[in-house]
């Protein structure tokens, strides 16, 4: 193949603001079809991307070479399994599944069919997280002792939709939404978790899924991660506070890529992932601190990795087994919150 025809399942927030523009901007990929029953959205994808709007995922078979699953969380497993059964490679938005066992089964099916399976853990390519990883690799922090990470927002009025109002069968709430990113970043930085403790609450009226969640991880190497996701943070804490034996790194504010995608800025635009200097984090110790330029965010690198995997035989940009590891931690966190206990992982 010189060009990969992509079929996108779902054109809500994830499909419209993340996957479609990133696919469109990636050399070697062409958005060929989008599954959406909404006539207005079908017209939009045709006008913006030259893609055909179709009403059912089965209409993708024969029209595409790659399936991207960006539909509601409860549909991820069934849709991905159907594509794998057709012998098609699959990208699944996070979370890969509702349970680690379901995730393992998808990995097994993909291996049996010999097709690519990868997971859109795009926040591995947040500029601030890339900066943390660079500082760690350079030894600027010394040994990392504690990793604090937050996705906190001020949304006192619920937006509605399945993520907030659905029951457990929807796999909604912040634990599986933003928690998928928080845990993934922590495991990438500090390795496997051995102990999990979680506090998870529903704070806003009219909401049925968790909207105020805290997760504490003890990693195999001894470091600890403290992770927050909340919708009632009138004064958000730092995005990252990383405490090391030699120095600390503190960064406020979110990665700029989501904001720019939502504003309609094309991912290939010069400076798309660049953080403004006034938002750079600080590295150092008391009395000896310096601003550190934020690495450019690079969500496009995920889909460039997908193209390289399919066209050149490169490894997938996200090993699906690492997404299963995240699910194991999230399941343990859910049990911890219910039992008010620390959960030990093998």
TILUM-579459 format. One record per residue (C-alpha): x, y, z; residue number from 1. Coordinates in steps of 0.05 Angstrom, whole numbers, plus 32768, in hexadecimal, padded with zeros to 4 digits. Layout:
REM TILUM-579459
rec x: X; y: Y; z: Z; n: NUM
...
This chain:
REM TILUM-579459
rec x: 8000; y: 8000; z: 8000; n: 1
rec x: 8017; y: 8047; z: 7FF1; n: 2
rec x: 7FDA; y: 8064; z: 8014; n: 3
rec x: 7FB1; y: 8049; z: 804E; n: 4
rec x: 7F66; y: 8054; z: 804A; n: 5
rec x: 7F4C; y: 8062; z: 8090; n: 6
rec x: 7F06; y: 8054; z: 80A9; n: 7
rec x: 7EF4; y: 807C; z: 80E7; n: 8
rec x: 7EBD; y: 8062; z: 8115; n: 9
rec x: 7E9D; y: 809C; z: 813A; n: 10
rec x: 7E9E; y: 80E7; z: 812E; n: 11
rec x: 7E91; y: 8104; z: 8173; n: 12
rec x: 7EC6; y: 8129; z: 819A; n: 13
rec x: 7EFC; y: 80F5; z: 8192; n: 14
rec x: 7EEF; y: 80E8; z: 8148; n: 15
rec x: 7EE3; y: 8130; z: 8132; n: 16
rec x: 7F18; y: 8155; z: 815B; n: 17
rec x: 7F4F; y: 8122; z: 8162; n: 18
rec x: 7F4F; y: 80E7; z: 8132; n: 19
rec x: 7F34; y: 8106; z: 80F1; n: 20
rec x: 7F63; y: 8142; z: 80EF; n: 21
rec x: 7F9F; y: 8119; z: 8104; n: 22
rec x: 7F91; y: 80E3; z: 80D0; n: 23
rec x: 7F87; y: 8118; z: 809B; n: 24
rec x: 7FCA; y: 8138; z: 80AB; n: 25
rec x: 7FF2; y: 80F7; z: 80AA; n: 26
rec x: 8017; y: 80E5; z: 806B; n: 27
rec x: 8004; y: 80A0; z: 8053; n: 28
rec x: 7FBF; y: 80A1; z: 8072; n: 29
rec x: 7F7D; y: 80B6; z: 8051; n: 30
rec x: 7F3C; y: 80BD; z: 8076; n: 31
rec x: 7F0F; y: 8096; z: 8047; n: 32
rec x: 7ECF; y: 808A; z: 8070; n: 33
rec x: 7EB0; y: 809F; z: 80B2; n: 34
rec x: 7E79; y: 8079; z: 80D7; n: 35
rec x: 7E45; y: 80AB; z: 80EE; n: 36
rec x: 7DFA; y: 80AB; z: 80E5; n: 37
rec x: 7DF4; y: 80F7; z: 80EB; n: 38
rec x: 7DE8; y: 8115; z: 80A6; n: 39
rec x: 7E09; y: 8157; z: 80BA; n: 40
rec x: 7E48; y: 8132; z: 80D0; n: 41
rec x: 7E48; y: 8109; z: 8091; n: 42
rec x: 7E47; y: 814A; z: 8069; n: 43
rec x: 7E7F; y: 8166; z: 8094; n: 44
rec x: 7EAF; y: 812B; z: 808A; n: 45
rec x: 7EA1; y: 812D; z: 803F; n: 46
rec x: 7EAF; y: 8177; z: 803A; n: 47
rec x: 7EEA; y: 817A; z: 8068; n: 48
rec x: 7F0D; y: 8139; z: 805A; n: 49
rec x: 7EEF; y: 811C; z: 801A; n: 50
rec x: 7ED8; y: 80E0; z: 8044; n: 51
rec x: 7E98; y: 80BA; z: 803B; n: 52
rec x: 7E67; y: 80B9; z: 8075; n: 53
rec x: 7E49; y: 8074; z: 8082; n: 54
rec x: 7E15; y: 805E; z: 80B4; n: 55
rec x: 7E31; y: 801B; z: 80CA; n: 56
rec x: 7E76; y: 8000; z: 80DA; n: 57
rec x: 7E6B; y: 7FC5; z: 80AC; n: 58
rec x: 7E6C; y: 7FF6; z: 8072; n: 59
rec x: 7EB6; y: 8000; z: 8080; n: 60
rec x: 7EC8; y: 7FB9; z: 806C; n: 61
rec x: 7EE6; y: 7FBD; z: 8026; n: 62
rec x: 7EEA; y: 8009; z: 8029; n: 63
rec x: 7F26; y: 8011; z: 8057; n: 64
rec x: 7F69; y: 7FF3; z: 806A; n: 65
rec x: 7F68; y: 800B; z: 80B3; n: 66
rec x: 7F30; y: 8014; z: 80E5; n: 67
rec x: 7F33; y: 804A; z: 811B; n: 68
rec x: 7F01; y: 8040; z: 8154; n: 69
rec x: 7EED; y: 8082; z: 8173; n: 70
rec x: 7EA6; y: 8070; z: 8186; n: 71
rec x: 7E8C; y: 806E; z: 81CF; n: 72
rec x: 7EB5; y: 8044; z: 81FF; n: 73
rec x: 7E82; y: 800C; z: 8205; n: 74
rec x: 7E89; y: 7FFD; z: 81BA; n: 75
rec x: 7ED5; y: 7FF8; z: 81B8; n: 76
rec x: 7EDC; y: 7FAE; z: 81C2; n: 77
rec x: 7EA5; y: 7F97; z: 8193; n: 78
rec x: 7EB9; y: 7FC7; z: 815B; n: 79
rec x: 7F03; y: 7FB7; z: 8160; n: 80
rec x: 7EF5; y: 7F6C; z: 8162; n: 81
rec x: 7EC9; y: 7F71; z: 8124; n: 82
rec x: 7F00; y: 7F96; z: 80FE; n: 83
rec x: 7F35; y: 7F64; z: 8114; n: 84
rec x: 7F08; y: 7F2C; z: 80FC; n: 85
rec x: 7F07; y: 7F4D; z: 80B7; n: 86
rec x: 7F54; y: 7F4C; z: 80B8; n: 87
rec x: 7F58; y: 7F98; z: 80C0; n: 88
rec x: 7F8B; y: 7FBC; z: 80EB; n: 89
rec x: 7F6B; y: 7FE5; z: 8123; n: 90
rec x: 7F78; y: 8024; z: 814B; n: 91
rec x: 7F4D; y: 8028; z: 8189; n: 92
rec x: 7F44; y: 8068; z: 81B1; n: 93
rec x: 7F51; y: 8060; z: 81FB; n: 94
rec x: 7F3B; y: 803C; z: 8223; n: 95
rec x: 7F47; y: 7FFE; z: 81F9; n: 96
rec x: 7F12; y: 7FD8; z: 8220; n: 97
rec x: 7EEB; y: 7FD7; z: 8260; n: 98
rec x: 7F16; y: 7FA1; z: 8280; n: 99
rec x: 7F5D; y: 7F88; z: 827A; n: 100
rec x: 7F43; y: 7F43; z: 8266; n: 101
rec x: 7F1B; y: 7F60; z: 822C; n: 102
rec x: 7F59; y: 7F86; z: 8217; n: 103
rec x: 7F84; y: 7F46; z: 8219; n: 104
rec x: 7F50; y: 7F22; z: 81EE; n: 105
rec x: 7F54; y: 7F59; z: 81B9; n: 106
rec x: 7FA0; y: 7F54; z: 81B9; n: 107
rec x: 7F9B; y: 7F09; z: 81B1; n: 108
rec x: 7F69; y: 7F0F; z: 8177; n: 109
rec x: 7F95; y: 7F42; z: 8153; n: 110
rec x: 7FD2; y: 7F15; z: 815B; n: 111
rec x: 7FAC; y: 7ED9; z: 8140; n: 112
rec x: 7F95; y: 7F00; z: 8103; n: 113
rec x: 7FD9; y: 7F20; z: 80FA; n: 114
rec x: 7FBE; y: 7F68; z: 80F9; n: 115
rec x: 7FD4; y: 7FA7; z: 811C; n: 116
rec x: 7FB1; y: 7FBC; z: 815C; n: 117
rec x: 7FC5; y: 7FFC; z: 817E; n: 118
rec x: 7FA6; y: 802E; z: 81AF; n: 119
rec x: 7F9F; y: 8079; z: 81A9; n: 120
rec x: 7FC5; y: 808D; z: 81E9; n: 121
rec x: 7FD3; y: 80D0; z: 81CA; n: 122
rec x: 7FE9; y: 80F2; z: 820A; n: 123
rec x: 802A; y: 80CD; z: 8207; n: 124
rec x: 8039; y: 8104; z: 81D4; n: 125
rec x: 8023; y: 813F; z: 8200; n: 126
rec x: 805C; y: 8172; z: 81FF; n: 127
rec x: 805F; y: 8176; z: 824B; n: 128
rec x: 8063; y: 812B; z: 8253; n: 129
rec x: 8099; y: 8127; z: 821D; n: 130
rec x: 80BE; y: 815C; z: 8246; n: 131
rec x: 80B9; y: 8132; z: 8286; n: 132
rec x: 80D3; y: 80F5; z: 8261; n: 133
rec x: 810D; y: 811D; z: 8244; n: 134
rec x: 8120; y: 813A; z: 8288; n: 135
rec x: 811E; y: 80F4; z: 82A6; n: 136
rec x: 8149; y: 80D7; z: 826E; n: 137
rec x: 817C; y: 810E; z: 8276; n: 138
rec x: 8181; y: 8102; z: 82C1; n: 139
rec x: 816C; y: 8149; z: 82D1; n: 140
rec x: 813B; y: 8131; z: 8306; n: 141
rec x: 8167; y: 80FC; z: 8324; n: 142
rec x: 813E; y: 80C0; z: 833C; n: 143
rec x: 80F4; y: 80CF; z: 8336; n: 144
rec x: 80D3; y: 80C5; z: 8379; n: 145
rec x: 808D; y: 80E0; z: 836E; n: 146
rec x: 8066; y: 80F0; z: 832F; n: 147
rec x: 8029; y: 811D; z: 8337; n: 148
rec x: 7FFC; y: 8125; z: 82FA; n: 149
rec x: 7FB9; y: 8148; z: 82F3; n: 150
rec x: 7F82; y: 8151; z: 82C0; n: 151
rec x: 7F56; y: 8181; z: 82E8; n: 152
rec x: 7F1E; y: 81AD; z: 82CC; n: 153
rec x: 7EE9; y: 81DD; z: 82E5; n: 154
rec x: 7EA8; y: 81C2; z: 82C8; n: 155
rec x: 7E74; y: 81CB; z: 82FF; n: 156
rec x: 7E3B; y: 81C3; z: 82CC; n: 157
rec x: 7E3C; y: 817E; z: 82AC; n: 158
rec x: 7E40; y: 817B; z: 8260; n: 159
rec x: 7E15; y: 813D; z: 825D; n: 160
rec x: 7E20; y: 8102; z: 822E; n: 161
rec x: 7E32; y: 80BA; z: 823C; n: 162
rec x: 7E75; y: 80CA; z: 825C; n: 163
rec x: 7E52; y: 80EC; z: 8297; n: 164
rec x: 7E0B; y: 80D0; z: 8299; n: 165
rec x: 7E15; y: 8088; z: 8284; n: 166
rec x: 7E1C; y: 804D; z: 82B4; n: 167
rec x: 7E57; y: 801E; z: 82BC; n: 168
rec x: 7E46; y: 7FFB; z: 827A; n: 169
rec x: 7E59; y: 803B; z: 8255; n: 170
rec x: 7EA0; y: 8039; z: 8272; n: 171
rec x: 7E9A; y: 8084; z: 827E; n: 172
rec x: 7EB3; y: 80B1; z: 82B6; n: 173
rec x: 7EF7; y: 80D0; z: 82C1; n: 174
rec x: 7F19; y: 8090; z: 82DA; n: 175
rec x: 7F15; y: 8070; z: 8295; n: 176
rec x: 7F17; y: 80B1; z: 826E; n: 177
rec x: 7F4F; y: 80DD; z: 8288; n: 178
rec x: 7F67; y: 80A6; z: 82B6; n: 179
rec x: 7F7C; y: 807E; z: 8278; n: 180
rec x: 7FAD; y: 80B5; z: 8268; n: 181
rec x: 7FC5; y: 80C2; z: 82AF; n: 182
rec x: 7FD4; y: 8079; z: 82BC; n: 183
rec x: 7FF3; y: 806E; z: 8278; n: 184
rec x: 8023; y: 80A8; z: 8282; n: 185
rec x: 8035; y: 8090; z: 82C8; n: 186
rec x: 8044; y: 804A; z: 82B0; n: 187
rec x: 806D; y: 8064; z: 8275; n: 188
rec x: 8097; y: 808F; z: 82A3; n: 189
rec x: 80A0; y: 8063; z: 82E0; n: 190
rec x: 8090; y: 801C; z: 82CB; n: 191
rec x: 805E; y: 7FE9; z: 82E6; n: 192
rec x: 8031; y: 7FF7; z: 8321; n: 193
rec x: 802F; y: 7FC7; z: 835C; n: 194
rec x: 7FFD; y: 7FEA; z: 8389; n: 195
rec x: 7FBF; y: 8013; z: 8377; n: 196
rec x: 7F94; y: 803F; z: 83A3; n: 197
rec x: 7F5A; y: 8069; z: 8389; n: 198
rec x: 7F26; y: 809A; z: 83A2; n: 199
rec x: 7EEE; y: 80A5; z: 8370; n: 200
rec x: 7EAF; y: 80CF; z: 8379; n: 201
rec x: 7E74; y: 80ED; z: 8355; n: 202
rec x: 7E70; y: 8136; z: 836A; n: 203
rec x: 7E40; y: 8158; z: 8339; n: 204
rec x: 7DF5; y: 8151; z: 8336; n: 205
rec x: 7DDB; y: 812C; z: 82FA; n: 206
rec x: 7E1C; y: 8105; z: 82EF; n: 207
rec x: 7E1E; y: 80B9; z: 82F7; n: 208
rec x: 7E68; y: 80AD; z: 82E9; n: 209
rec x: 7EA5; y: 80C1; z: 8312; n: 210
rec x: 7EB9; y: 810A; z: 830A; n: 211
rec x: 7EEB; y: 8111; z: 8343; n: 212
rec x: 7F20; y: 80DA; z: 8345; n: 213
rec x: 7F65; y: 80D1; z: 8365; n: 214
rec x: 7F94; y: 8097; z: 8358; n: 215
rec x: 7FD3; y: 8086; z: 837E; n: 216
rec x: 8004; y: 8054; z: 8361; n: 217
rec x: 8041; y: 8033; z: 837F; n: 218
rec x: 806F; y: 801E; z: 8347; n: 219
rec x: 809B; y: 7FE0; z: 8347; n: 220
rec x: 80D9; y: 800C; z: 834B; n: 221
rec x: 80BF; y: 802F; z: 838B; n: 222
rec x: 80A9; y: 8071; z: 836D; n: 223
rec x: 8062; y: 808A; z: 8379; n: 224
rec x: 8030; y: 80AA; z: 834A; n: 225
rec x: 7FF7; y: 80D7; z: 8361; n: 226
rec x: 7FC4; y: 80E3; z: 832B; n: 227
rec x: 7F87; y: 8110; z: 832B; n: 228
rec x: 7F4C; y: 8118; z: 82FB; n: 229
rec x: 7F15; y: 8148; z: 830F; n: 230
rec x: 7EDD; y: 8173; z: 82F3; n: 231
rec x: 7ED6; y: 81A1; z: 8330; n: 232
rec x: 7F1B; y: 81BF; z: 8336; n: 233
rec x: 7F0F; y: 820A; z: 833A; n: 234
rec x: 7F5A; y: 8212; z: 8346; n: 235
rec x: 7F7E; y: 81DA; z: 831F; n: 236
rec x: 7FC0; y: 81C2; z: 833A; n: 237
rec x: 7FFF; y: 81BB; z: 830F; n: 238
rec x: 7FF8; y: 818E; z: 82D3; n: 239
rec x: 8039; y: 816C; z: 82E9; n: 240
rec x: 8062; y: 816E; z: 8329; n: 241
rec x: 809B; y: 813D; z: 8323; n: 242
rec x: 80C7; y: 8135; z: 8360; n: 243
rec x: 810C; y: 8117; z: 8357; n: 244
rec x: 8149; y: 810C; z: 8382; n: 245
rec x: 816E; y: 8144; z: 835D; n: 246
rec x: 8138; y: 8175; z: 8348; n: 247
rec x: 80EE; y: 817F; z: 833C; n: 248
rec x: 80C7; y: 8192; z: 82FE; n: 249
rec x: 8085; y: 81B9; z: 8304; n: 250
rec x: 8058; y: 81C8; z: 82C9; n: 251
rec x: 8015; y: 81EC; z: 82C8; n: 252
rec x: 7FE2; y: 81EC; z: 8290; n: 253
rec x: 7FCB; y: 81B8; z: 825E; n: 254
rec x: 7FEE; y: 81A2; z: 821E; n: 255
rec x: 7FD9; y: 81D1; z: 81E6; n: 256
rec x: 7FC8; y: 819D; z: 81B0; n: 257
rec x: 7F81; y: 818D; z: 81C6; n: 258
rec x: 7F6F; y: 81D7; z: 81CB; n: 259
rec x: 7F8A; y: 81E3; z: 8185; n: 260
rec x: 7F68; y: 81A7; z: 8167; n: 261
rec x: 7F26; y: 81BD; z: 8184; n: 262
rec x: 7F32; y: 8203; z: 8167; n: 263
rec x: 7F3B; y: 81E4; z: 8122; n: 264
rec x: 7F86; y: 81EE; z: 811C; n: 265
rec x: 7FA3; y: 81BA; z: 80EC; n: 266
rec x: 7FD5; y: 818B; z: 810E; n: 267
rec x: 8009; y: 8199; z: 80D9; n: 268
rec x: 8008; y: 81E4; z: 80E5; n: 269
rec x: 804E; y: 81FF; z: 80F9; n: 270
rec x: 8051; y: 8206; z: 8144; n: 271
rec x: 8013; y: 81DB; z: 814F; n: 272
rec x: 8030; y: 81B7; z: 818B; n: 273
rec x: 805A; y: 81F0; z: 81A7; n: 274
rec x: 804E; y: 8209; z: 81ED; n: 275
rec x: 8051; y: 8254; z: 81FB; n: 276
rec x: 808F; y: 8268; z: 8223; n: 277
rec x: 8065; y: 8284; z: 825C; n: 278
rec x: 8048; y: 823D; z: 8266; n: 279
rec x: 808B; y: 821A; z: 826A; n: 280
rec x: 8099; y: 81F2; z: 82A9; n: 281
rec x: 80D0; y: 81FD; z: 82DD; n: 282
rec x: 8108; y: 81CD; z: 82F0; n: 283
rec x: 8134; y: 81D2; z: 832D; n: 284
rec x: 8139; y: 81D7; z: 8378; n: 285
rec x: 8128; y: 820F; z: 83A9; n: 286
rec x: 8151; y: 824C; z: 8394; n: 287
rec x: 8169; y: 822C; z: 8354; n: 288
rec x: 8132; y: 8227; z: 8321; n: 289
rec x: 812F; y: 8231; z: 82D6; n: 290
rec x: 80FA; y: 8230; z: 82A0; n: 291
rec x: 80FB; y: 81F3; z: 8273; n: 292
rec x: 80E1; y: 81F7; z: 822C; n: 293
rec x: 80A7; y: 81C7; z: 8221; n: 294
rec x: 80B4; y: 8193; z: 81EC; n: 295
rec x: 8086; y: 819C; z: 81B0; n: 296
rec x: 8048; y: 8171; z: 81B6; n: 297
rec x: 8044; y: 813C; z: 8180; n: 298
rec x: 8000; y: 8119; z: 8179; n: 299
rec x: 800F; y: 8110; z: 812F; n: 300
rec x: 8047; y: 80E0; z: 8143; n: 301
rec x: 8013; y: 80AD; z: 8158; n: 302
rec x: 7FF4; y: 80A9; z: 8112; n: 303
rec x: 8038; y: 80AE; z: 80F1; n: 304
rec x: 8049; y: 8071; z: 811A; n: 305
rec x: 800A; y: 804E; z: 8102; n: 306
rec x: 801C; y: 805D; z: 80BA; n: 307
rec x: 8063; y: 8044; z: 80C5; n: 308
rec x: 804A; y: 8004; z: 80E5; n: 309
rec x: 801D; y: 7FF4; z: 80AA; n: 310
rec x: 8049; y: 800C; z: 8072; n: 311
rec x: 808E; y: 7FFB; z: 808D; n: 312
rec x: 8083; y: 7FC5; z: 80C1; n: 313
rec x: 8098; y: 7FF2; z: 80FB; n: 314
rec x: 807E; y: 7FE2; z: 8141; n: 315
rec x: 803B; y: 8001; z: 8154; n: 316
rec x: 803F; y: 8046; z: 8174; n: 317
rec x: 801C; y: 8029; z: 81B2; n: 318
rec x: 8024; y: 7FE0; z: 81C4; n: 319
rec x: 7FDD; y: 7FC9; z: 81D5; n: 320
rec x: 7FF9; y: 7FA0; z: 820F; n: 321
rec x: 800C; y: 7FE2; z: 8231; n: 322
rec x: 7FC3; y: 7FF8; z: 822B; n: 323
rec x: 7FAF; y: 7FB6; z: 824D; n: 324
rec x: 7FDF; y: 7FC8; z: 8285; n: 325
rec x: 7FBA; y: 800A; z: 828D; n: 326
rec x: 7F77; y: 7FE6; z: 8290; n: 327
rec x: 7F91; y: 7FB8; z: 82C7; n: 328
rec x: 7FA2; y: 7FF5; z: 82F0; n: 329
rec x: 7F5F; y: 8017; z: 82E2; n: 330
rec x: 7F3A; y: 7FD8; z: 82F7; n: 331
rec x: 7F63; y: 7FD5; z: 8337; n: 332
rec x: 7F54; y: 801F; z: 8343; n: 333
rec x: 7F09; y: 8012; z: 833B; n: 334
rec x: 7F0D; y: 7FD9; z: 836E; n: 335
rec x: 7F37; y: 8004; z: 839D; n: 336
rec x: 7F03; y: 803C; z: 839C; n: 337
rec x: 7ECA; y: 800B; z: 83A9; n: 338
rec x: 7EEF; y: 7FE6; z: 83E1; n: 339
rec x: 7F15; y: 8022; z: 83FD; n: 340
rec x: 7F53; y: 7FF7; z: 83FC; n: 341
rec x: 7F97; y: 7FF2; z: 83DB; n: 342
rec x: 7F97; y: 7FBF; z: 83A2; n: 343
rec x: 7FD6; y: 7F97; z: 8396; n: 344
rec x: 7FE9; y: 7F84; z: 834F; n: 345
rec x: 8013; y: 7F48; z: 833D; n: 346
